[in-house]
Amino acid sequence: MERVRSRVGPLDRPSARKVPQNTGASGTFVEPNWSRRYLCDKSLRPGSIESVATQKISVTLETTAIERARKAAGPRGLSAYVDAALEDKLERDERRRSFLAFLDEIEAADPTSEQIKRRAQRRASKIRDTVSA
């Protein structure tokens, strides 16, 4: 059987087999044997290739963090690993800001009187003090 040729690099090439044009009377289809990397990383799956503008930058990181990141990144490379981590962090920050804005809206519309709020804050403070001791 012939291997599928793709535009990805040799480390990124899935170990897929080309399905013969004539599948025969049974119509059986041979599924490609995608590596675990393809199954875990959505950006590497077939049909998900996007043209993304990149920019080279310089950052200063702790030596131990760089070593750990290189080991975790494996063959896909440190840049791809750091890029994915940065995307995840930006997404989490955006969700956190949205959640805090939502809480601000709820607090602004809260009909509870200031006296009750102060009493609740005092009780919460006493509970925190008791738990901390």
Secondary structure as GFF3:
##gff-version 3
##sequence-region A 1 133
A	DSSP	alpha_helix	36	40	.	.	.	ID=ss1
A	DSSP	three_ten_helix	42	44	.	.	.	ID=ss2
A	DSSP	alpha_helix	63	73	.	.	.	ID=ss3
A	DSSP	three_ten_helix	74	76	.	.	.	ID=ss4
A	DSSP	alpha_helix	78	108	.	.	.	ID=ss5
A	DSSP	alpha_helix	114	132	.	.	.	ID=ss6
###
